[in-house]
Amino acid sequence: PVGCYNILAEVVNRHPSDLFAVKRGHIMGLILGDGQKMLDIVETAAKVCGKAAVPPRYLHGMWAFGLEQQGCYKDAERIAREGLAF
């Protein structure tokens, strides 16, 4: 799983709008039990998706879950509510 995550993270670094790779990387972070990996891969995509247009709601869901896994509950709630507001 670590090798898979690393490859997906590289894909997302090169193509941050590839939400298929973001979702799969997020899942790999979950499988690894590494909330920081979950958060890192989503934040990479969120920075780019947010500039071009409104990021998809499910991106906010993944982002909020990564924040929750890191114990950032207030930020997780804020991001989740942003996603719901779209």
C-alpha positions as CSV (number, residue, x, y, z in Angstrom):
1,P,0.0,0.0,0.0
2,V,2.8,2.5,0.7
3,G,4.2,2.1,-2.8
4,C,0.8,2.5,-4.3
5,Y,0.2,5.7,-2.2
6,N,3.6,7.1,-3.3
7,I,2.8,6.5,-7.0
8,L,-0.7,8.1,-6.6
9,A,0.8,11.1,-4.7
10,E,3.3,11.6,-7.6
11,V,0.4,11.5,-10.1
12,V,-1.5,14.1,-8.0
13,N,1.6,16.3,-7.7
14,R,1.9,16.3,-11.5
15,H,-1.9,16.4,-12.3
16,P,-3.7,17.8,-9.2
17,S,-7.0,17.9,-11.0
18,D,-7.0,14.0,-11.5
19,L,-9.6,13.4,-8.9
20,F,-9.5,9.6,-9.6
21,A,-5.9,9.5,-8.3
22,V,-6.8,11.8,-5.4
23,K,-9.6,9.5,-4.3
24,R,-7.5,6.3,-4.6
25,G,-4.6,8.0,-2.7
26,H,-7.0,9.1,0.0
27,I,-8.1,5.4,0.3
28,M,-4.5,4.2,0.5
29,G,-3.9,6.7,3.3
30,L,-6.9,5.3,5.1
31,I,-5.7,1.7,4.6
32,L,-2.3,2.7,5.9
33,G,-3.9,4.4,8.9
34,D,-2.1,7.6,8.0
35,G,-4.3,10.6,8.4
36,Q,-1.6,12.9,7.3
37,K,-1.2,11.1,3.9
38,M,-5.0,11.4,3.5
39,L,-4.9,15.1,4.2
40,D,-1.8,15.8,2.1
41,I,-3.1,14.3,-1.2
42,V,-6.5,16.0,-0.9
43,E,-5.0,19.4,0.0
44,T,-2.7,19.2,-3.1
45,A,-5.8,18.8,-5.3
46,A,-7.9,21.4,-3.4
47,K,-5.3,24.1,-4.0
48,V,-5.7,23.7,-7.8
49,C,-9.4,22.8,-8.0
50,G,-10.3,25.8,-5.9
51,K,-8.5,28.2,-8.3
52,A,-10.2,27.0,-11.4
53,A,-13.8,26.5,-10.2
54,V,-15.7,25.4,-7.1
55,P,-14.1,22.2,-5.9
56,P,-16.4,19.2,-6.0
57,R,-18.4,18.5,-2.8
58,Y,-16.8,15.0,-2.4
59,L,-13.4,16.6,-2.4
60,H,-14.5,18.6,0.7
61,G,-15.8,15.3,2.2
62,M,-12.4,13.7,1.8
63,W,-10.7,16.9,3.0
64,A,-12.8,17.1,6.1
65,F,-12.2,13.4,6.9
66,G,-8.5,13.9,6.6
67,L,-8.7,16.8,9.0
68,E,-10.8,14.8,11.4
69,Q,-8.3,12.0,11.3
70,Q,-5.6,14.5,12.3
71,G,-7.7,15.9,15.2
72,C,-8.4,19.2,13.5
73,Y,-12.1,19.1,14.3
74,K,-13.0,22.7,13.9
75,D,-11.2,22.9,10.5
76,A,-12.9,19.6,9.5
77,E,-16.3,21.0,10.3
78,R,-15.6,24.3,8.5
79,I,-14.5,22.4,5.3
80,A,-17.5,20.0,5.5
81,R,-19.9,23.0,5.8
82,E,-18.2,24.7,2.8
83,G,-18.9,21.6,0.8
84,L,-22.5,21.4,1.9
85,A,-23.0,25.1,1.0
86,F,-22.4,24.5,-2.7
